Amino acid sequence: MADAQEPQATRWLTPEQQDAWRALVAFVTRLPAALDTQLQRDSGMTHFDYFVLATLSEAPDRRLRLRDLADFSNASLSRLSHVMTKLEKAGWARRESISGGRGSHAVLTDDGYAKVIETAPGHVSTVRSLVFDGLDDDQVSELLALGTVMVTNLDAGIARQTSSD
């Protein structure tokens, strides 16, 4: 009979790490609601709706494969399909079949592009006031560095969890 491995000792957070964790959790749980509130009030859309439209507005020919858009937005194809239906009904986006291939493109319409242009100033003002006001240039650089490392660690952890399933 093989020896059972002893469970690894729990690596508890230090008091400073615990405080940092709580601050991060408070921020990442409050920010989406604040962004949704502003966008719903001013433009009649959710932050995710806006993110999809803005992403398409920056894509070549204002189009992306739905699979690529789902990956970029960290959404399931099902969630993205639901949002695309909503955006199509508003006249802001449409789906186009990929000729000679599988899947579809998400395409930003002219009305959708106009909606992004109309919505962007209020959204940017909200992001600036909620995230960047009060930070100096060094803190913004540090935020970028920290965010990059944290997303890299998160993606690696998700990949490990997925591969162990």
C-alpha positions in Angstrom: 0.0 0.0 0.0 1.4 3.4 -1.0 2.0 5.9 1.7 -0.6 8.6 1.7 0.8 12.1 1.2 0.5 14.4 4.2 -1.7 17.4 3.4 0.4 20.5 2.8 0.3 22.9 5.7 -2.0 25.9 5.1 -0.1 29.1 4.2 -2.1 31.7 6.1 -2.1 35.3 5.0 0.0 37.7 6.9 -1.9 40.5 8.6 -0.8 42.9 5.8 -1.8 40.4 3.1 -5.2 40.0 4.8 -5.7 43.8 4.8 -4.7 44.0 1.2 -7.0 41.1 0.3 -10.0 42.7 2.0 -9.3 46.0 0.2 -9.0 44.2 -3.2 -12.2 42.3 -2.6 -14.1 45.4 -1.6 -12.9 47.2 -4.7 -13.6 44.3 -7.2 -17.1 43.7 -5.8 -18.1 47.4 -5.7 -16.6 48.6 -9.0 -18.8 46.6 -11.4 -22.0 47.7 -9.7 -20.9 51.4 -9.8 -20.0 51.1 -13.5 -23.3 49.3 -14.3 -25.2 52.0 -12.4 -23.7 54.8 -14.4 -24.0 53.1 -17.7 -27.6 52.0 -17.1 -28.6 55.5 -16.0 -26.8 57.4 -18.8 -26.9 54.9 -21.7 -29.4 52.1 -21.0 -26.7 49.4 -21.1 -24.7 47.3 -18.7 -20.9 47.5 -18.4 -20.6 44.2 -20.2 -22.8 45.5 -23.1 -20.5 48.6 -23.3 -17.4 46.4 -23.1 -18.5 44.3 -26.0 -19.4 47.4 -28.1 -16.1 49.2 -27.2 -14.1 46.1 -28.0 -15.8 45.8 -31.4 -15.2 49.5 -32.0 -11.4 49.0 -31.7 -11.3 45.8 -33.8 -10.3 45.8 -37.5 -13.3 46.6 -39.6 -15.3 46.7 -36.3 -15.7 42.9 -36.3 -14.4 39.9 -34.4 -15.1 36.2 -34.4 -17.6 35.5 -31.6 -15.2 32.9 -30.1 -12.4 35.5 -29.9 -14.7 38.2 -28.5 -15.9 35.7 -25.8 -12.3 34.8 -24.9 -11.3 38.5 -24.8 -14.3 39.4 -22.7 -13.9 36.3 -20.4 -17.5 35.3 -21.2 -19.0 32.0 -22.2 -20.4 31.8 -25.8 -23.8 31.5 -24.2 -23.5 34.7 -22.3 -22.1 36.5 -25.3 -24.9 35.2 -27.5 -27.5 36.5 -25.1 -25.8 40.0 -25.1 -25.5 39.9 -28.9 -29.2 39.3 -29.2 -29.8 42.3 -27.0 -27.4 44.5 -29.0 -28.9 43.3 -32.3 -32.4 44.3 -31.1 -31.0 47.8 -30.3 -29.5 48.0 -33.7 -25.9 48.3 -32.3 -24.4 45.0 -33.5 -25.1 42.1 -35.8 -23.9 38.6 -36.4 -22.5 37.5 -39.7 -21.7 34.0 -40.8 -18.1 33.3 -41.7 -18.0 32.4 -45.3 -16.3 29.0 -45.9 -15.8 28.5 -42.1 -17.5 27.7 -38.9 -18.8 30.3 -36.5 -19.8 33.9 -36.8 -18.5 37.3 -36.6 -19.8 40.0 -34.2 -20.0 43.2 -36.2 -20.5 46.7 -34.8 -23.1 48.7 -36.8 -22.8 52.4 -37.5 -25.5 53.0 -34.9 -23.5 50.9 -32.4 -20.3 52.9 -33.2 -22.3 56.1 -32.6 -23.5 54.7 -29.3 -20.0 54.0 -28.2 -18.9 57.5 -29.1 -21.9 58.9 -27.2 -21.3 56.7 -24.2 -17.5 56.9 -23.9 -17.1 60.3 -22.3 -19.5 59.5 -19.3 -17.9 56.1 -18.9 -14.4 57.4 -18.9 -15.3 60.2 -16.5 -16.7 57.5 -14.1 -13.7 55.3 -14.5 -11.4 58.2 -13.8 -13.3 59.3 -10.7 -13.7 55.8 -9.3 -10.2 54.4 -10.1 -7.6 57.0 -11.1 -8.4 60.3 -9.3 -6.1 60.5 -6.3 -3.4 58.2 -7.8 -0.2 59.8 -9.0 1.7 58.6 -12.1 3.9 56.2 -10.1 0.8 54.6 -8.5 -0.8 54.2 -11.9 2.4 52.5 -13.1 2.4 50.3 -10.0 -1.3 49.5 -10.5 -0.6 48.4 -14.1 2.3 46.2 -12.9 0.3 44.7 -10.1 -2.7 44.1 -12.2 -0.6 42.4 -14.9 1.0 40.0 -12.4 -2.3 39.3 -10.7 -4.1 38.5 -14.0 -1.2 36.3 -15.1 -1.4 34.4 -11.8 -5.2 34.1 -12.0 -5.0 32.8 -15.6 -2.4 30.2 -14.6 -4.5 29.1 -11.6 -7.6 28.8 -13.7 -5.6 26.7 -16.3 -4.4 24.4 -13.5 -7.9 24.0 -12.1 -9.3 23.3 -15.6 -6.5 20.7 -16.4 -7.0 18.9 -13.1 -10.8 18.5 -13.7 
